[in-house]
Amino acid sequence: MSTFRTERILGMDYGTKRIGLAVSDPFRNFAQPVGTFPPQKITEAIQTIRRRDGVEKIVVGHPLNSDGSENRMTAVVDRFVEELRKTFPDLAIETLDEHGSTKEAQKVLVASGRSRRERREKGRLDAAAACLLLQNYLDSPR
């Protein structure tokens, strides 16, 4: 008998102006972008996704330098993650090194054939970065 998981994993690319979100499929094989939300609306967005799809875990991109050292955004994201843990104590919340994810997301958008204007739309890059981050998490051995 196989075990079918219906609860999904939520991926998050934190930004001070916008937070990109992505969600896994029920089998946790693929990530798909959800969209972007202002930080003050993120709790409401997570609650909506939980009601609609069920979420068991949140994976938040952790900004580190290429050598693994912390940068000015690391502490900001750490505070955000602590707030998430207080707001959603029943959810597992993990961080994942996001170094290079934005550049990789830009490459994916270019390869997708999107016009330059479409690629520049606010939030498209943030949602793509969240999707890439979550896909990297799903693909990694655990």
N, C-alpha and C positions, 0 to 999 in steps of 0.2 A: 504494500500500500504506500503510495507516494504522499508526501506532505505538501499540500498546496498552501502557500502563504498568500493571503489577500492583502495584508498590510504592506504598505510601500515604504520606501526610503525617500526622504526629501533632501535635495541638495541645495546649498545656499552659497551664493557669491555676495559677500557683504560689501556694501559701499555706503559712504556717508549720505549720499543723495538717493541712491536706489539699491535695492537688494534683489538680485536675480534668483529665481527659484526654478528648480527642475524636480521632477518626480519619476520614480522608477515604475516600471510595469509591475503587475502582481507577482511575476516570476523572478523579479529582480535581475533581469538580463539587460534591459535597455533603459536609458534615461531619455526623458522628453522635456523640453522647456515648458514652463508654466507661464512665465512672464516676469515682470519687474514690479516692485512695490516700494513706496517710500518707507523709510524705517519706522515711522509712526503708525503705519498700517500693516506691519508684518505679522503681528500677533493675530489680527483678524484674518489675514490671508491664510496663515497656518491652520487656524481653527476651521476655516471653510474647507480647506483641502482635507483635513482630518475627517470632517463629517462626510464629505463626498467619497473619498477614496480609502480612508484609513491610513494612518502613518504610524510606524513603529519607531523610526529613528530619523534623526536629522544629522546630516553631514555638512559641516561649515568649512568653507575654505579658510585656511590659516596662512596669512601672508608672511612669508619668510624670504630672506635674501637667497641668492643662488648658493651661498656657502652654508645655508641652514641657520644663519643668525637672525635675530629678530630685527624688525625695522619699526618705524613710527606707527604703522597701522596694526602691528601685532597686538599691542596692549589694548587698542580700541576694540579689536575683534574679540580678545579675551574677555573684556568687560561685557560685550554683547552676548557672548556664549554663556557667561554666568547669569545674565538676565534671562536668557532662554531657559536655562536649567531651573530657575526659580519659577518662571511662568508655566513651564511644562515639565513638572517633576516626574511624570510618568513616562516621558520619552527618553530614550537613549540619545545622547548628543555627543558626537565625535567631531574632531577637527582633522583636516587633511591638508597637507602642504599644497598650496595653490600656486607655487612659483611657476611662472610662465603660462598659466592657464588663459590669461587674457590675450596674449599674443597668439596662442594656439587657437583660441576661439575666433580671432580675427582671420586666421588662415582658413578655418572651416567655413566662415561666412563668405570669404572670397571664392573658395572652391564650390560653394553651393550655387554660385551663379547669381547671387543677389546683386542688384545694382548698387553703385556707390552710395546713392541716396538712401536706399533701403538699409544698407549696412550702417549708415550714420544715424538712423533713427534711435532716439534715446531709448535705452533699455534693451535693444536687440542684442548688443554685445554682452550685457550683464546676464541675460537669460542664457545665451550661448555658453558663457563661461561657467554658469551654474550647471548646465547640462554636461559639459565636458568634465567638470570636477566630479559630478555624480557618476558618470560613465567610468572614469578612472577608478573610482571607489568600487563600483560593481565588478569591474574587471580584475581587481587586485585579489590575490589569494588571502583568505582570512582563516 
